[in-house]
Amino acid sequence: FFCSSTSEALSGSLKLVRHNLCVHKPDVDRTTAVYDPTGCLRDMFDPLSKGISEALVPGLLYFDEIEAFREYLDQHQPSSLLLRHADQLPLESVNDVLRQGRAQGSYTILDESSTDLAENVPLSARLEVMPDVIALGENLGQHRVPAGCFLMTQSMFKVWDNSKDYNIHSNTWGGN
């Protein structure tokens, strides 16, 4: 799906994961563990610091340190994981997190918007374990134009591959 920004790509990625949860895992807790060392998503999705239940986008639990994120994964089974700025982590660490998420049955989102695509091979092309969803942003146009997109596995797309649900991601913030 093509979008107008990183924010919209991440919003669409979360909608896709949440729709899959509703269809395939209706009884699981809908917590998404978010590794975001910049705190940008917390500021955007919970600007009033209302917390996991009452944020603008509820259900997101934020970690700015990879060690705390990994410790949480060792002790809990969130329904999904979102990794931001993963290109700044060791490749094996990213593979380990994705492997653990898959073993726990968590859907995984990799935000590649911080990858310099003009200078580097995308992180996703070097992974042993592919995420369920990959989000890209303005890095698609070397930060010269607003752009974004999110890619997903065929199994993730199935919930939108019908005449009833194909249009769920037709606006930036609706339904999250």
Salt bridges, closest charged atoms under 4 A:
GLU8 OE2 - HIS169 NE2 3.66
ASP36 OD1 - ARG84 NH1 3.72
GLU92 OE2 - ARG99 NH1 3.55
ASP96 OD2 - ARG70 NH2 3.98
ASP96 OD1 - ARG99 NH1 2.91
ASP111 OD2 - ARG84 NE 2.50
GLU128 OE1 - ARG99 NH2 2.87
ASP165 OD2 - HIS19 NE2 3.93
